């Protein structure tokens, strides 16, 4: 089921649709900090994220072809959860995950609302970064990382992607305490999109 969000009208079907967007600079900062401190960078995926959002508005959905019963053609479905395609779906999902982290004792950054932190009595820290349905977790409080992973799996359907390898167009390779970011996959995708992947590669001398 996918909602026809293009048919929604502001002020009638939804009031606000804004949700904070991940910042590449913050992700680079986390990767740099984890490299300097020799921390592992965990990556998690919430599936399917937007279906976890709680709707505040009343939203009705026409029945799909094949579900309409004879004599009940005028009945519609009332949505209890957000669906992909709804204007307010991203905002509803952010509010849900934001509330979860705050209730778990994490602090939201004032500079980046997608960054959450927690520090224990020994000054060990956990940093969590949210970009839509993916999460980056790093820090030296390994027991807190295990705990938040367990708490999330009890509330959301999660997939553990292991150590961070790809994020927002960045490929991340780590070896012997060093980190090597690359955008090779992104560049290749651009070349394929504009049908230039088979073009001739000329040599360009350095100046």
C-alpha positions in Angstrom: 0.0 0.0 0.0 1.4 3.4 -1.0 -0.4 6.6 -0.3 -0.9 9.1 -3.1 0.8 12.0 -1.3 0.5 14.3 -4.3 -3.3 14.5 -3.7 -2.8 15.7 -0.1 -3.6 19.3 0.7 -1.7 21.3 3.3 -3.9 22.4 6.2 -6.4 19.7 5.5 -4.5 16.4 5.3 -1.4 17.6 7.1 0.0 20.6 9.0 3.7 20.1 8.7 6.0 17.8 6.8 9.5 18.9 7.8 12.0 16.4 9.1 15.7 17.1 9.9 18.1 16.0 7.1 21.4 14.3 7.8 24.5 16.5 7.4 27.5 15.1 5.6 29.8 17.3 7.7 28.6 15.7 10.9 29.1 12.2 9.4 32.7 13.2 8.4 33.3 14.5 11.9 32.1 11.2 13.5 34.3 9.2 11.1 37.3 11.4 11.9 36.7 11.1 15.6 36.3 7.3 15.5 39.5 7.0 13.5 41.4 9.2 15.9 40.1 7.3 18.9 40.2 3.8 17.2 36.5 3.2 17.8 34.4 0.9 15.7 31.6 2.4 13.7 28.5 0.3 13.7 25.7 0.7 11.1 22.1 -0.3 11.6 19.0 -0.2 9.3 15.4 0.2 10.5 13.0 -1.7 8.2 10.6 -0.3 7.2 11.1 3.0 9.0 8.2 5.1 7.9 5.6 2.5 8.9 6.6 3.2 12.5 5.4 6.8 12.4 2.3 7.6 14.5 -0.2 9.8 12.7 -1.6 12.8 14.5 -4.0 13.8 11.6 -7.0 11.8 10.4 -6.0 10.3 7.1 -8.4 8.2 5.0 -7.4 5.9 2.1 -9.6 4.7 -0.8 -9.8 0.9 -1.1 -7.6 -0.6 -3.7 -9.2 -2.4 -6.7 -10.1 -5.9 -5.6 -10.8 -5.0 -2.0 -14.1 -3.2 -2.6 -17.0 -5.2 -1.3 -20.4 -5.2 -3.0 -22.8 -2.9 -1.1 -19.8 -1.2 0.7 -18.4 0.8 -2.2 -18.5 4.1 -0.3 -16.4 2.8 2.7 -12.8 3.9 3.0 -9.8 2.9 5.2 -8.7 5.0 8.2 -4.9 4.9 8.6 -3.5 4.3 12.0 0.2 4.4 10.9 2.1 6.4 8.4 2.6 5.0 4.9 5.3 5.6 2.3 4.1 8.4 0.1 2.4 10.5 2.8 3.7 14.1 3.1 4.0 13.8 6.8 5.6 10.3 6.9 9.2 11.5 7.3 8.2 13.9 10.1 6.1 11.2 11.9 9.1 8.7 11.7 11.6 11.3 13.1 9.3 12.2 16.0 9.0 8.4 16.8 12.7 7.7 16.8 13.5 11.0 18.5 11.1 10.2 21.3 12.7 6.7 21.6 16.2 8.1 22.1 15.2 10.8 24.5 13.3 8.2 26.7 16.4 6.0 26.6 18.4 8.8 28.2 20.2 10.2 25.2 20.7 13.9 24.6 19.9 15.5 21.2 22.6 17.9 19.9 21.6 21.5 19.6 23.7 21.9 16.5 22.5 18.8 14.6 19.1 17.3 15.6 20.1 14.0 14.1 23.0 13.5 16.5 22.4 11.9 19.9 24.9 11.3 22.7 25.2 9.6 26.1 28.1 9.6 28.6 28.5 7.3 31.6 30.1 8.1 34.9 33.6 7.1 33.6 33.2 9.6 30.8 32.8 6.9 28.2 30.6 8.1 25.4 28.2 6.8 22.7 27.4 8.8 19.6 24.4 7.9 17.5 23.7 9.6 14.1 20.4 9.2 12.3 20.0 9.6 8.5 16.4 8.6 7.6 16.2 4.9 8.3 20.0 4.2 8.9 21.9 4.7 12.0 25.6 5.1 12.7 26.8 4.3 16.2 30.3 4.8 17.6 32.0 5.4 20.9 34.1 3.7 23.6 31.1 2.7 25.9 30.7 -0.7 24.2 28.2 -1.9 26.9 26.0 1.0 26.1 26.2 0.3 22.4 25.1 -3.3 23.0 22.3 -2.0 25.3 20.9 0.5 22.8 21.0 -2.1 20.0 19.0 -4.5 22.1 16.5 -1.8 23.1 16.0 -0.8 19.5 15.5 -4.4 18.3 12.7 -4.8 20.9 10.8 -1.8 19.4 11.7 -1.7 15.8 12.5 -4.3 13.1 16.3 -3.9 12.8 19.0 -5.1 10.5 22.6 -5.0 11.8 24.8 -4.0 8.8 28.1 -4.5 10.7 30.9 -2.0 10.4 30.2 1.2 8.4 31.0 0.7 4.7 28.8 3.1 2.7 26.9 6.2 3.8 25.4 9.2 1.9 27.6 8.6 -1.2 30.7 7.9 0.8 32.5 4.6 0.7 34.4 4.0 3.9 37.4 1.6 4.1 39.2 1.2 7.4 42.5 -0.6 7.9 45.3 -0.5 10.6 43.8 2.5 12.3 43.4 4.5 9.2 40.2 5.5 7.3 40.0 5.9 3.5 36.8 7.6 2.3 36.0 7.3 -1.4 33.2 8.4 -3.8 34.0 5.9 -6.5 30.6 4.3 -6.5 28.9 7.7 -6.6 31.0 8.8 -9.6 30.4 5.5 -11.4 26.6 6.0 -10.9 26.8 9.5 -12.4 28.7 8.2 -15.4 26.1 5.4 -15.9 23.2 7.8 -15.5 24.5 10.1 -18.2 25.7 7.2 -20.4 29.4 8.1 -20.1 30.6 4.9 -18.5 31.9 3.6 -21.8 33.5 6.8 -22.9 37.2 7.0 -23.8 39.5 7.9 -20.9 42.0 10.5 -21.9 45.2 11.1 -19.9 45.2 14.5 -18.2 48.7 15.6 -17.2 49.1 17.3 -13.7 49.9 21.0 -13.7 
